[in-house]
């Protein structure tokens, strides 16, 4: 860990929230903020773009093209009734 200290200006309420969360987790404010930043960065990296979601949905739709159509009298009851 670096011995250099930087200051970041936040409101007193935000500073207290950060201190409380760090204390609740049993870590220093520095450790808490580092973990928070790492988690946020990982979440951003794992998000799919709109085009990736569209591609996945298109692939799923294509899988069902050869399925037979549902019967004309198909209803919600057919899904939830037991022992059809």
C-alpha positions in Angstrom: 0.0 0.0 0.0 1.3 3.4 -0.9 2.2 5.9 1.8 0.9 8.8 -0.3 -2.5 10.2 0.8 -4.9 12.0 -1.5 -7.9 13.9 -0.3 -11.3 13.6 -2.1 -13.9 16.1 -1.2 -17.3 14.7 -0.4 -20.2 16.0 1.8 -20.0 15.3 5.5 -23.0 13.0 5.1 -21.3 11.0 2.3 -18.1 10.8 4.4 -20.1 9.4 7.4 -21.9 6.9 5.2 -18.6 5.7 3.9 -17.1 5.4 7.4 -20.1 3.6 8.6 -20.0 1.0 5.8 -16.3 0.5 6.2 -16.7 0.0 10.0 -19.7 -2.4 9.4 -17.4 -4.5 7.2 -14.5 -4.3 9.6 -12.2 -2.6 7.1 -10.5 0.7 6.7 -12.1 3.4 4.5 -9.3 2.9 2.0 -10.0 -0.8 1.8 -13.7 -0.3 1.6 -13.4 2.2 -1.3 -10.9 0.1 -3.1 -13.2 -3.0 -2.9 -16.2 -0.8 -4.0 -14.3 0.5 -7.0 -13.1 -3.0 -8.0 -16.6 -4.4 -7.7 -18.1 -1.6 -9.8 -15.4 -2.0 -12.5 -16.1 -5.7 -12.7 -19.8 -5.1 -13.0 -19.3 -2.6 -15.8 -17.0 -5.1 -17.6 -19.7 -7.8 -17.4 -22.5 -5.7 -18.8 -23.7 -6.6 -22.3 -24.0 -4.0 -25.0 -27.4 -3.5 -26.7 -26.2 -5.2 -29.8 -24.9 -8.2 -27.8 -28.4 -8.5 -26.1 -30.1 -8.2 -29.5 -27.8 -11.0 -30.9 -28.6 -13.3 -28.0 -32.3 -12.7 -28.4 -32.1 -13.3 -32.1 -30.3 -16.6 -31.5 -32.9 -17.7 -28.9 -35.7 -16.8 -31.3 -34.0 -18.8 -34.1 -34.0 -21.9 -31.9 -37.8 -22.0 -31.7 -38.4 -21.7 -35.5 -38.8 -25.4 -35.9 -41.1 -25.9 -33.0 -44.7 -26.9 -33.8 -47.3 -24.2 -33.1 -49.4 -24.4 -30.0 -52.9 -25.8 -30.3 -55.7 -23.3 -31.1 -57.3 -24.0 -27.7 -54.1 -23.6 -25.7 -54.6 -21.5 -22.5 -53.0 -20.5 -19.3 -54.8 -23.3 -17.6 -52.9 -25.8 -19.8 -49.6 -24.5 -18.2 -50.8 -24.7 -14.6 -53.0 -27.7 -14.5 -51.6 -30.9 -13.1 -51.4 -34.2 -14.9 -52.3 -33.2 -18.5 
